[in-house]
Amino acid sequence: MSYRMLGWAAVLTVIALPAMAQGRPTCGERSDLLAQLKEQFEESPSGVGVTGNGTVVELTTSQSGSWTLLLSFPDGRSCLMAAGENWEQAPQRTARRSL
């Protein structure tokens, strides 16, 4: 049975939530995690940032509104930290420069 058939909440229950509840998020190779998110949920990276310690914070989203927050650490490990539904993209704002 595919995870898509189970629904997103079931995927979290089966894969991510038990590990996260025990303080162990689902981790693996970044490329593998992104491939699974693309295949199972049609999610693609839509935002990225870097923290002061070099951790990459990445948001993947789908047209249907599912989303996943992925952290990639300097040691090469990547972990799914949060996921959900009903993602809505906020309008882009440009930074104002004061003269």
Summary of the structure (lengths in Angstrom):
residues: 99
radius of gyration: 15.0
end to end distance: 59.4
largest distance: 59.4
contacts: 226
relative contact order: 0.17
helix: 30%
strand: 29%
